[in-house]
Amino acid sequence: MKSDFGLKVTFRSLKYRNYRLFFGGQGISLIGTWIQRIATPWLVYHLTGSALMLGIVGFAGQIPTFLIAPHRGRNLFSD
């Protein structure tokens, strides 16, 4: 029994136009997110020169995760 794991099978979802648009849009959006995650701390440090402010900005970016994750975990693993 031969299994076909070539590129044609791997990327078969790209034959659909809507998925190609979605995939391309997600790629562009992800690049924008990376740029923002680099530019914001750089700008804060450039404007203030303060490592403390840089740390505060880094922590502030994680606050939503710190607040939401415990509740989602409780909902996910509740009986």
Secondary structure as UniProt FT lines:
FT   HELIX           7..10
FT   HELIX           12..15
FT   HELIX           17..48
FT   HELIX           51..60
FT   TURN            61..62
FT   HELIX           63..76
//
